Structures are given as structure tokens and as C-alpha cells.
């Protein structure tokens, strides 16, 4: 059992959706961690992580149109 951080109106394929949600959460954690890295590493990683986050979020929204991230 994992943490539920999203509200979803309907399940697509629960395993797929949960995996994508975990990836999106991991992306946000990665972005929050970037400032703690050396500047060169932060600069090299920021764009690929942001791209992964946006892509993952779009896929989750496509698979589950009612998807909404719960406020923290």
C-alpha cells in the first residue's frame, strides 16, 4: 500500500496509474532536492527532471481525466 496523493475520478489501469503517480511524486521530490546539489549538477539535471515531470503529469491526466493533485 502506497501513499495516496492524488484524487482520481475513475481508475484506468490501477497499477499503471499508481506507477505514474509515484513517478510524478518522485519528480517533485527531485525538483525540491536540486538546490542542495552543487550548481553544476543542479543545472545539468533541472531540465530533464522538469521534462519528466511534465510528461508524467500529462500521461496521468490523459489516463484519468478527473485527476487532480491534492494540495499539500
PDB file with SEQRES, HELIX, SHEET and CRYST1 records, atoms N, CA, C and O in Angstrom:
SEQRES   1 A   72  UNK UNK UNK UNK UNK UNK UNK UNK UNK UNK UNK UNK UNK          
SEQRES   2 A   72  UNK UNK UNK UNK UNK UNK UNK UNK UNK UNK UNK UNK UNK          
SEQRES   3 A   72  UNK UNK UNK UNK UNK UNK UNK UNK UNK UNK UNK UNK UNK          
SEQRES   4 A   72  UNK UNK UNK UNK UNK UNK UNK UNK UNK UNK UNK UNK UNK          
SEQRES   5 A   72  UNK UNK UNK UNK UNK UNK UNK UNK UNK UNK UNK UNK UNK          
SEQRES   6 A   72  UNK UNK UNK UNK UNK UNK UNK                                  
HELIX    1 AA1 UNK A   14  UNK A   33  1                                  20    
HELIX    2 AA2 UNK A   34  UNK A   36  5                                   3    
HELIX    3 AA3 UNK A   39  UNK A   63  1                                  25    
SHEET    1 AA1 2 UNK A   6  UNK A   7  0                                        
SHEET    2 AA1 2 UNK A  68  UNK A  69 -1                                        
CRYST1    1.000    1.000    1.000  90.00  90.00  90.00 P 1           1          
ATOM      1  N   UNK A   1       0.845  -1.177   0.000  1.00  0.00           N  
ATOM      2  CA  UNK A   1       0.000   0.000   0.000  1.00  0.00           C  
ATOM      3  C   UNK A   1       0.887   1.236   0.000  1.00  0.00           C  
ATOM      4  O   UNK A   1       1.805   1.333   0.814  1.00  0.00           O  
ATOM      5  N   UNK A   2       0.627   2.195  -0.911  1.00  0.00           N  
ATOM      6  CA  UNK A   2       1.419   3.416  -1.012  1.00  0.00           C  
ATOM      7  C   UNK A   2       0.647   4.613  -0.501  1.00  0.00           C  
ATOM      8  O   UNK A   2      -0.464   4.492   0.014  1.00  0.00           O  
ATOM      9  N   UNK A   3       1.248   5.742  -0.653  1.00  0.00           N  
ATOM     10  CA  UNK A   3       0.608   6.977  -0.245  1.00  0.00           C  
ATOM     11  C   UNK A   3      -0.312   7.459  -1.359  1.00  0.00           C  
ATOM     12  O   UNK A   3       0.041   7.389  -2.536  1.00  0.00           O  
ATOM     13  N   UNK A   4      -1.462   7.935  -0.994  1.00  0.00           N  
ATOM     14  CA  UNK A   4      -2.381   8.489  -1.982  1.00  0.00           C  
ATOM     15  C   UNK A   4      -2.250  10.000  -1.955  1.00  0.00           C  
ATOM     16  O   UNK A   4      -2.616  10.649  -0.975  1.00  0.00           O  
ATOM     17  N   UNK A   5      -1.722  10.559  -3.048  1.00  0.00           N  
ATOM     18  CA  UNK A   5      -1.516  11.995  -3.094  1.00  0.00           C  
ATOM     19  C   UNK A   5      -2.326  12.651  -4.200  1.00  0.00           C  
ATOM     20  O   UNK A   5      -2.195  13.850  -4.445  1.00  0.00           O  
ATOM     21  N   UNK A   6      -3.165  11.862  -4.869  1.00  0.00           N  
ATOM     22  CA  UNK A   6      -3.963  12.378  -5.967  1.00  0.00           C  
ATOM     23  C   UNK A   6      -5.397  11.922  -5.800  1.00  0.00           C  
ATOM     24  O   UNK A   6      -5.660  10.852  -5.252  1.00  0.00           O  
ATOM     25  N   UNK A   7      -6.315  12.732  -6.272  1.00  0.00           N  
ATOM     26  CA  UNK A   7      -7.715  12.340  -6.336  1.00  0.00           C  
ATOM     27  C   UNK A   7      -7.999  11.995  -7.792  1.00  0.00           C  
ATOM     28  O   UNK A   7      -7.676  12.770  -8.691  1.00  0.00           O  
ATOM     29  N   UNK A   8      -8.599  10.840  -8.022  1.00  0.00           N  
ATOM     30  CA  UNK A   8      -8.854  10.388  -9.383  1.00  0.00           C  
ATOM     31  C   UNK A   8     -10.323   9.999  -9.486  1.00  0.00           C  
ATOM     32  O   UNK A   8     -10.827   9.235  -8.662  1.00  0.00           O  
ATOM     33  N   UNK A   9     -11.012  10.528 -10.506  1.00  0.00           N  
ATOM     34  CA  UNK A   9     -12.429  10.230 -10.679  1.00  0.00           C  
ATOM     35  C   UNK A   9     -12.675   8.782 -11.067  1.00  0.00           C  
ATOM     36  O   UNK A   9     -13.601   8.151 -10.555  1.00  0.00           O  
ATOM     37  N   UNK A  10     -11.845   8.243 -11.978  1.00  0.00           N  
ATOM     38  CA  UNK A  10     -12.046   6.859 -12.386  1.00  0.00           C  
ATOM     39  C   UNK A  10     -10.691   6.211 -12.574  1.00  0.00           C  
ATOM     40  O   UNK A  10      -9.716   6.867 -12.940  1.00  0.00           O  
ATOM     41  N   UNK A  11     -10.646   4.937 -12.322  1.00  0.00           N  
ATOM     42  CA  UNK A  11      -9.391   4.215 -12.492  1.00  0.00           C  
ATOM     43  C   UNK A  11      -9.237   3.803 -13.946  1.00  0.00           C  
ATOM     44  O   UNK A  11     -10.207   3.362 -14.563  1.00  0.00           O  
ATOM     45  N   UNK A  12      -8.084   3.931 -14.487  1.00  0.00           N  
ATOM     46  CA  UNK A  12      -7.788   3.450 -15.840  1.00  0.00           C  
ATOM     47  C   UNK A  12      -7.320   2.022 -15.692  1.00  0.00           C  
ATOM     48  O   UNK A  12      -8.123   1.095 -15.797  1.00  0.00           O  
ATOM     49  N   UNK A  13      -6.084   1.831 -15.458  1.00  0.00           N  
ATOM     50  CA  UNK A  13      -5.488   0.567 -15.073  1.00  0.00           C  
ATOM     51  C   UNK A  13      -4.775   0.934 -13.784  1.00  0.00           C  
ATOM     52  O   UNK A  13      -3.767   1.641 -13.801  1.00  0.00           O  
ATOM     53  N   UNK A  14      -5.290   0.462 -12.691  1.00  0.00           N  
ATOM     54  CA  UNK A  14      -4.824   0.919 -11.386  1.00  0.00           C  
ATOM     55  C   UNK A  14      -3.315   0.808 -11.217  1.00  0.00           C  
ATOM     56  O   UNK A  14      -2.685   1.728 -10.695  1.00  0.00           O  
ATOM     57  N   UNK A  15      -2.730  -0.299 -11.648  1.00  0.00           N  
ATOM     58  CA  UNK A  15      -1.278  -0.463 -11.495  1.00  0.00           C  
ATOM     59  C   UNK A  15      -0.518   0.578 -12.300  1.00  0.00           C  
ATOM     60  O   UNK A  15       0.444   1.166 -11.806  1.00  0.00           O  
ATOM     61  N   UNK A  16      -0.939   0.808 -13.526  1.00  0.00           N  
ATOM     62  CA  UNK A  16      -0.281   1.792 -14.383  1.00  0.00           C  
ATOM     63  C   UNK A  16      -0.434   3.186 -13.798  1.00  0.00           C  
ATOM     64  O   UNK A  16       0.537   3.937 -13.714  1.00  0.00           O  
ATOM     65  N   UNK A  17      -1.627   3.527 -13.402  1.00  0.00           N  
ATOM     66  CA  UNK A  17      -1.895   4.847 -12.855  1.00  0.00           C  
ATOM     67  C   UNK A  17      -1.102   5.079 -11.573  1.00  0.00           C  
ATOM     68  O   UNK A  17      -0.507   6.143 -11.399  1.00  0.00           O  
ATOM     69  N   UNK A  18      -1.088   4.109 -10.685  1.00  0.00           N  
ATOM     70  CA  UNK A  18      -0.336   4.248  -9.435  1.00  0.00           C  
ATOM     71  C   UNK A  18       1.157   4.403  -9.702  1.00  0.00           C  
ATOM     72  O   UNK A  18       1.825   5.189  -9.030  1.00  0.00           O  
ATOM     73  N   UNK A  19       1.688   3.664 -10.675  1.00  0.00           N  
ATOM     74  CA  UNK A  19       3.108   3.789 -11.021  1.00  0.00           C  
ATOM     75  C   UNK A  19       3.416   5.188 -11.542  1.00  0.00           C  
ATOM     76  O   UNK A  19       4.427   5.783 -11.170  1.00  0.00           O  
ATOM     77  N   UNK A  20       2.552   5.709 -12.398  1.00  0.00           N  
ATOM     78  CA  UNK A  20       2.756   7.057 -12.930  1.00  0.00           C  
ATOM     79  C   UNK A  20       2.647   8.119 -11.843  1.00  0.00           C  
ATOM     80  O   UNK A  20       3.401   9.092 -11.844  1.00  0.00           O  
ATOM     81  N   UNK A  21       1.723   7.937 -10.927  1.00  0.00           N  
ATOM     82  CA  UNK A  21       1.566   8.880  -9.822  1.00  0.00           C  
ATOM     83  C   UNK A  21       2.821   8.875  -8.950  1.00  0.00           C  
ATOM     84  O   UNK A  21       3.291   9.931  -8.529  1.00  0.00           O  
ATOM     85  N   UNK A  22       3.354   7.704  -8.685  1.00  0.00           N  
ATOM     86  CA  UNK A  22       4.593   7.615  -7.903  1.00  0.00           C  
ATOM     87  C   UNK A  22       5.739   8.317  -8.620  1.00  0.00           C  
ATOM     88  O   UNK A  22       6.558   8.982  -7.986  1.00  0.00           O  
ATOM     89  N   UNK A  23       5.797   8.169  -9.946  1.00  0.00           N  
ATOM     90  CA  UNK A  23       6.840   8.852 -10.718  1.00  0.00           C  
ATOM     91  C   UNK A  23       6.686  10.366 -10.611  1.00  0.00           C  
ATOM     92  O   UNK A  23       7.676  11.080 -10.450  1.00  0.00           O  
ATOM     93  N   UNK A  24       5.467  10.851 -10.698  1.00  0.00           N  
ATOM     94  CA  UNK A  24       5.226  12.292 -10.623  1.00  0.00           C  
ATOM     95  C   UNK A  24       5.616  12.827  -9.254  1.00  0.00           C  
ATOM     96  O   UNK A  24       6.195  13.908  -9.151  1.00  0.00           O  
ATOM     97  N   UNK A  25       5.306  12.083  -8.211  1.00  0.00           N  
ATOM     98  CA  UNK A  25       5.686  12.480  -6.854  1.00  0.00           C  
ATOM     99  C   UNK A  25       7.210  12.481  -6.727  1.00  0.00           C  
ATOM    100  O   UNK A  25       7.786  13.399  -6.143  1.00  0.00           O  
ATOM    101  N   UNK A  26       7.853  11.466  -7.266  1.00  0.00           N  
ATOM    102  CA  UNK A  26       9.316  11.397  -7.228  1.00  0.00           C  
ATOM    103  C   UNK A  26       9.938  12.584  -7.967  1.00  0.00           C  
ATOM    104  O   UNK A  26      10.963  13.115  -7.539  1.00  0.00           O  
ATOM    105  N   UNK A  27       9.324  12.997  -9.068  1.00  0.00           N  
ATOM    106  CA  UNK A  27       9.805  14.167  -9.807  1.00  0.00           C  
ATOM    107  C   UNK A  27       9.768  15.409  -8.929  1.00  0.00           C  
ATOM    108  O   UNK A  27      10.734  16.171  -8.874  1.00  0.00           O  
ATOM    109  N   UNK A  28       8.663  15.605  -8.252  1.00  0.00           N  
ATOM    110  CA  UNK A  28       8.540  16.786  -7.394  1.00  0.00           C  
ATOM    111  C   UNK A  28       9.582  16.752  -6.282  1.00  0.00           C  
ATOM    112  O   UNK A  28      10.164  17.783  -5.944  1.00  0.00           O  
ATOM    113  N   UNK A  29       9.819  15.575  -5.714  1.00  0.00           N  
ATOM    114  CA  UNK A  29      10.845  15.441  -4.674  1.00  0.00           C  
ATOM    115  C   UNK A  29      12.220  15.739  -5.269  1.00  0.00           C  
ATOM    116  O   UNK A  29      13.045  16.403  -4.641  1.00  0.00           O  
ATOM    117  N   UNK A  30      12.461  15.243  -6.481  1.00  0.00           N  
ATOM    118  CA  UNK A  30      13.724  15.518  -7.157  1.00  0.00           C  
ATOM    119  C   UNK A  30      13.928  17.004  -7.380  1.00  0.00           C  
ATOM    120  O   UNK A  30      15.017  17.526  -7.143  1.00  0.00           O  
ATOM    121  N   UNK A  31      12.882  17.693  -7.836  1.00  0.00           N  
ATOM    122  CA  UNK A  31      12.986  19.134  -8.058  1.00  0.00           C  
ATOM    123  C   UNK A  31      13.266  19.883  -6.756  1.00  0.00           C  
ATOM    124  O   UNK A  31      14.049  20.832  -6.735  1.00  0.00           O  
ATOM    125  N   UNK A  32      12.626  19.453  -5.683  1.00  0.00           N  
ATOM    126  CA  UNK A  32      12.851  20.090  -4.382  1.00  0.00           C  
ATOM    127  C   UNK A  32      14.277  19.871  -3.891  1.00  0.00           C  
ATOM    128  O   UNK A  32      14.809  20.691  -3.143  1.00  0.00           O  
ATOM    129  N   UNK A  33      14.896  18.777  -4.305  1.00  0.00           N  
ATOM    130  CA  UNK A  33      16.239  18.423  -3.849  1.00  0.00           C  
ATOM    131  C   UNK A  33      17.349  19.101  -4.644  1.00  0.00           C  
ATOM    132  O   UNK A  33      18.482  19.205  -4.173  1.00  0.00           O  
ATOM    133  N   UNK A  34      17.027  19.560  -5.842  1.00  0.00           N  
ATOM    134  CA  UNK A  34      18.059  20.138  -6.709  1.00  0.00           C  
ATOM    135  C   UNK A  34      18.895  21.238  -6.056  1.00  0.00           C  
ATOM    136  O   UNK A  34      20.116  21.233  -6.218  1.00  0.00           O  
ATOM    137  N   UNK A  35      18.296  22.181  -5.326  1.00  0.00           N  
ATOM    138  CA  UNK A  35      19.107  23.255  -4.746  1.00  0.00           C  
ATOM    139  C   UNK A  35      20.177  22.768  -3.771  1.00  0.00           C  
ATOM    140  O   UNK A  35      21.114  23.506  -3.466  1.00  0.00           O  
ATOM    141  N   UNK A  36      20.050  21.547  -3.282  1.00  0.00           N  
ATOM    142  CA  UNK A  36      21.031  21.013  -2.342  1.00  0.00           C  
ATOM    143  C   UNK A  36      22.243  20.419  -3.053  1.00  0.00           C  
ATOM    144  O   UNK A  36      23.222  20.048  -2.405  1.00  0.00           O  
ATOM    145  N   UNK A  37      22.186  20.328  -4.365  1.00  0.00           N  
ATOM    146  CA  UNK A  37      23.295  19.785  -5.150  1.00  0.00           C  
ATOM    147  C   UNK A  37      24.260  20.893  -5.547  1.00  0.00           C  
ATOM    148  O   UNK A  37      23.914  22.074  -5.505  1.00  0.00           O  
ATOM    149  N   UNK A  38      25.469  20.507  -5.931  1.00  0.00           N  
ATOM    150  CA  UNK A  38      26.370  21.516  -6.491  1.00  0.00           C  
ATOM    151  C   UNK A  38      25.712  22.154  -7.715  1.00  0.00           C  
ATOM    152  O   UNK A  38      24.958  21.496  -8.431  1.00  0.00           O  
ATOM    153  N   UNK A  39      25.996  23.424  -7.951  1.00  0.00           N  
ATOM    154  CA  UNK A  39      25.350  24.196  -9.023  1.00  0.00           C  
ATOM    155  C   UNK A  39      25.441  23.496 -10.369  1.00  0.00           C  
ATOM    156  O   UNK A  39      24.458  23.461 -11.110  1.00  0.00           O  
ATOM    157  N   UNK A  40      26.596  22.940 -10.701  1.00  0.00           N  
ATOM    158  CA  UNK A  40      26.777  22.271 -11.988  1.00  0.00           C  
ATOM    159  C   UNK A  40      25.824  21.076 -12.129  1.00  0.00           C  
ATOM    160  O   UNK A  40      25.235  20.866 -13.189  1.00  0.00           O  
ATOM    161  N   UNK A  41      25.681  20.307 -11.061  1.00  0.00           N  
ATOM    162  CA  UNK A  41      24.760  19.156 -11.086  1.00  0.00           C  
ATOM    163  C   UNK A  41      23.315  19.626 -11.176  1.00  0.00           C  
ATOM    164  O   UNK A  41      22.523  19.076 -11.942  1.00  0.00           O  
ATOM    165  N   UNK A  42      22.978  20.639 -10.397  1.00  0.00           N  
ATOM    166  CA  UNK A  42      21.618  21.188 -10.432  1.00  0.00           C  
ATOM    167  C   UNK A  42      21.268  21.656 -11.840  1.00  0.00           C  
ATOM    168  O   UNK A  42      20.187  21.359 -12.349  1.00  0.00           O  
ATOM    169  N   UNK A  43      22.185  22.390 -12.466  1.00  0.00           N  
ATOM    170  CA  UNK A  43      21.935  22.895 -13.812  1.00  0.00           C  
ATOM    171  C   UNK A  43      21.780  21.766 -14.827  1.00  0.00           C  
ATOM    172  O   UNK A  43      20.947  21.849 -15.729  1.00  0.00           O  
ATOM    173  N   UNK A  44      22.575  20.722 -14.682  1.00  0.00           N  
ATOM    174  CA  UNK A  44      22.521  19.605 -15.629  1.00  0.00           C  
ATOM    175  C   UNK A  44      21.250  18.779 -15.478  1.00  0.00           C  
ATOM    176  O   UNK A  44      20.753  18.220 -16.455  1.00  0.00           O  
ATOM    177  N   UNK A  45      20.724  18.699 -14.267  1.00  0.00           N  
ATOM    178  CA  UNK A  45      19.580  17.829 -14.000  1.00  0.00           C  
ATOM    179  C   UNK A  45      18.223  18.515 -14.068  1.00  0.00           C  
ATOM    180  O   UNK A  45      17.214  17.853 -14.309  1.00  0.00           O  
ATOM    181  N   UNK A  46      18.177  19.819 -13.863  1.00  0.00           N  
ATOM    182  CA  UNK A  46      16.890  20.513 -13.755  1.00  0.00           C  
ATOM    183  C   UNK A  46      15.990  20.285 -14.981  1.00  0.00           C  
ATOM    184  O   UNK A  46      14.845  19.858 -14.826  1.00  0.00           O  
ATOM    185  N   UNK A  47      16.477  20.557 -16.167  1.00  0.00           N  
ATOM    186  CA  UNK A  47      15.634  20.453 -17.358  1.00  0.00           C  
ATOM    187  C   UNK A  47      15.127  19.020 -17.605  1.00  0.00           C  
ATOM    188  O   UNK A  47      13.936  18.839 -17.861  1.00  0.00           O  
ATOM    189  N   UNK A  48      15.997  17.999 -17.535  1.00  0.00           N  
ATOM    190  CA  UNK A  48      15.473  16.638 -17.746  1.00  0.00           C  
ATOM    191  C   UNK A  48      14.425  16.228 -16.701  1.00  0.00           C  
ATOM    192  O   UNK A  48      13.452  15.550 -17.032  1.00  0.00           O  
ATOM    193  N   UNK A  49      14.623  16.635 -15.450  1.00  0.00           N  
ATOM    194  CA  UNK A  49      13.645  16.286 -14.413  1.00  0.00           C  
ATOM    195  C   UNK A  49      12.336  17.030 -14.661  1.00  0.00           C  
ATOM    196  O   UNK A  49      11.261  16.443 -14.534  1.00  0.00           O  
ATOM    197  N   UNK A  50      12.411  18.323 -15.014  1.00  0.00           N  
ATOM    198  CA  UNK A  50      11.192  19.072 -15.306  1.00  0.00           C  
ATOM    199  C   UNK A  50      10.446  18.468 -16.493  1.00  0.00           C  
ATOM    200  O   UNK A  50       9.216  18.401 -16.488  1.00  0.00           O  
ATOM    201  N   UNK A  51      11.182  18.032 -17.503  1.00  0.00           N  
ATOM    202  CA  UNK A  51      10.556  17.391 -18.670  1.00  0.00           C  
ATOM    203  C   UNK A  51       9.863  16.105 -18.265  1.00  0.00           C  
ATOM    204  O   UNK A  51       8.730  15.854 -18.676  1.00  0.00           O  
ATOM    205  N   UNK A  52      10.529  15.290 -17.465  1.00  0.00           N  
ATOM    206  CA  UNK A  52       9.921  14.042 -16.990  1.00  0.00           C  
ATOM    207  C   UNK A  52       8.663  14.327 -16.179  1.00  0.00           C  
ATOM    208  O   UNK A  52       7.657  13.635 -16.331  1.00  0.00           O  
ATOM    209  N   UNK A  53       8.713  15.338 -15.323  1.00  0.00           N  
ATOM    210  CA  UNK A  53       7.543  15.700 -14.511  1.00  0.00           C  
ATOM    211  C   UNK A  53       6.362  16.109 -15.390  1.00  0.00           C  
ATOM    212  O   UNK A  53       5.242  15.638 -15.190  1.00  0.00           O  
ATOM    213  N   UNK A  54       6.612  16.981 -16.358  1.00  0.00           N  
ATOM    214  CA  UNK A  54       5.524  17.439 -17.240  1.00  0.00           C  
ATOM    215  C   UNK A  54       4.946  16.281 -18.046  1.00  0.00           C  
ATOM    216  O   UNK A  54       3.729  16.153 -18.178  1.00  0.00           O  
ATOM    217  N   UNK A  55       5.816  15.450 -18.575  1.00  0.00           N  
ATOM    218  CA  UNK A  55       5.362  14.314 -19.386  1.00  0.00           C  
ATOM    219  C   UNK A  55       4.544  13.342 -18.550  1.00  0.00           C  
ATOM    220  O   UNK A  55       3.481  12.889 -18.974  1.00  0.00           O  
ATOM    221  N   UNK A  56       5.037  13.025 -17.372  1.00  0.00           N  
ATOM    222  CA  UNK A  56       4.327  12.100 -16.482  1.00  0.00           C  
ATOM    223  C   UNK A  56       2.969  12.666 -16.099  1.00  0.00           C  
ATOM    224  O   UNK A  56       1.973  11.943 -16.100  1.00  0.00           O  
ATOM    225  N   UNK A  57       2.919  13.942 -15.774  1.00  0.00           N  
ATOM    226  CA  UNK A  57       1.645  14.564 -15.401  1.00  0.00           C  
ATOM    227  C   UNK A  57       0.655  14.515 -16.563  1.00  0.00           C  
ATOM    228  O   UNK A  57      -0.521  14.218 -16.355  1.00  0.00           O  
ATOM    229  N   UNK A  58       1.110  14.801 -17.778  1.00  0.00           N  
ATOM    230  CA  UNK A  58       0.216  14.753 -18.948  1.00  0.00           C  
ATOM    231  C   UNK A  58      -0.342  13.345 -19.156  1.00  0.00           C  
ATOM    232  O   UNK A  58      -1.524  13.190 -19.463  1.00  0.00           O  
ATOM    233  N   UNK A  59       0.487  12.328 -18.994  1.00  0.00           N  
ATOM    234  CA  UNK A  59       0.022  10.953 -19.180  1.00  0.00           C  
ATOM    235  C   UNK A  59      -1.009  10.597 -18.112  1.00  0.00           C  
ATOM    236  O   UNK A  59      -2.028   9.978 -18.419  1.00  0.00           O  
ATOM    237  N   UNK A  60      -0.756  10.981 -16.871  1.00  0.00           N  
ATOM    238  CA  UNK A  60      -1.723  10.714 -15.794  1.00  0.00           C  
ATOM    239  C   UNK A  60      -3.041  11.407 -16.112  1.00  0.00           C  
ATOM    240  O   UNK A  60      -4.105  10.806 -15.967  1.00  0.00           O  
ATOM    241  N   UNK A  61      -2.982  12.664 -16.544  1.00  0.00           N  
ATOM    242  CA  UNK A  61      -4.202  13.398 -16.871  1.00  0.00           C  
ATOM    243  C   UNK A  61      -4.941  12.770 -18.046  1.00  0.00           C  
ATOM    244  O   UNK A  61      -6.171  12.785 -18.083  1.00  0.00           O  
ATOM    245  N   UNK A  62      -4.204  12.219 -19.005  1.00  0.00           N  
ATOM    246  CA  UNK A  62      -4.841  11.570 -20.164  1.00  0.00           C  
ATOM    247  C   UNK A  62      -5.514  10.271 -19.742  1.00  0.00           C  
ATOM    248  O   UNK A  62      -6.625   9.980 -20.183  1.00  0.00           O  
ATOM    249  N   UNK A  63      -4.856   9.493 -18.900  1.00  0.00           N  
ATOM    250  CA  UNK A  63      -5.417   8.211 -18.468  1.00  0.00           C  
ATOM    251  C   UNK A  63      -6.563   8.393 -17.490  1.00  0.00           C  
ATOM    252  O   UNK A  63      -7.467   7.561 -17.417  1.00  0.00           O  
ATOM    253  N   UNK A  64      -6.523   9.471 -16.747  1.00  0.00           N  
ATOM    254  CA  UNK A  64      -7.557   9.732 -15.758  1.00  0.00           C  
ATOM    255  C   UNK A  64      -7.925  11.214 -15.815  1.00  0.00           C  
ATOM    256  O   UNK A  64      -7.385  12.017 -15.054  1.00  0.00           O  
ATOM    257  N   UNK A  65      -8.843  11.580 -16.717  1.00  0.00           N  
ATOM    258  CA  UNK A  65      -9.185  12.991 -16.929  1.00  0.00           C  
ATOM    259  C   UNK A  65      -9.622  13.741 -15.668  1.00  0.00           C  
ATOM    260  O   UNK A  65      -9.497  14.964 -15.621  1.00  0.00           O  
ATOM    261  N   UNK A  66     -10.120  13.060 -14.666  1.00  0.00           N  
ATOM    262  CA  UNK A  66     -10.551  13.717 -13.437  1.00  0.00           C  
ATOM    263  C   UNK A  66      -9.433  13.898 -12.428  1.00  0.00           C  
ATOM    264  O   UNK A  66      -9.672  14.344 -11.306  1.00  0.00           O  
ATOM    265  N   UNK A  67      -8.240  13.562 -12.813  1.00  0.00           N  
ATOM    266  CA  UNK A  67      -7.073  13.640 -11.935  1.00  0.00           C  
ATOM    267  C   UNK A  67      -6.837  15.056 -11.432  1.00  0.00           C  
ATOM    268  O   UNK A  67      -6.850  16.016 -12.203  1.00  0.00           O  
ATOM    269  N   UNK A  68      -6.624  15.167 -10.137  1.00  0.00           N  
ATOM    270  CA  UNK A  68      -6.253  16.454  -9.536  1.00  0.00           C  
ATOM    271  C   UNK A  68      -5.274  16.165  -8.424  1.00  0.00           C  
ATOM    272  O   UNK A  68      -5.487  15.275  -7.600  1.00  0.00           O  
ATOM    273  N   UNK A  69      -4.196  16.929  -8.411  1.00  0.00           N  
ATOM    274  CA  UNK A  69      -3.232  16.780  -7.326  1.00  0.00           C  
ATOM    275  C   UNK A  69      -3.822  17.406  -6.075  1.00  0.00           C  
ATOM    276  O   UNK A  69      -4.286  18.546  -6.108  1.00  0.00           O  
ATOM    277  N   UNK A  70      -3.806  16.681  -4.992  1.00  0.00           N  
ATOM    278  CA  UNK A  70      -4.319  17.235  -3.740  1.00  0.00           C  
ATOM    279  C   UNK A  70      -3.353  18.281  -3.208  1.00  0.00           C  
ATOM    280  O   UNK A  70      -2.138  18.100  -3.283  1.00  0.00           O  
ATOM    281  N   UNK A  71      -3.886  19.377  -2.669  1.00  0.00           N  
ATOM    282  CA  UNK A  71      -2.995  20.391  -2.080  1.00  0.00           C  
ATOM    283  C   UNK A  71      -2.231  19.800  -0.906  1.00  0.00           C  
ATOM    284  O   UNK A  71      -2.740  18.942  -0.184  1.00  0.00           O  
ATOM    285  N   UNK A  72      -1.022  20.262  -0.730  1.00  0.00           N  
ATOM    286  CA  UNK A  72      -0.176  19.756   0.355  1.00  0.00           C  
ATOM    287  C   UNK A  72      -0.588  20.371   1.659  1.00  0.00           C  
ATOM    288  O   UNK A  72       0.004  20.073   2.696  1.00  0.00           O  
TER     289      UNK A  72                                                      
END                                                                             
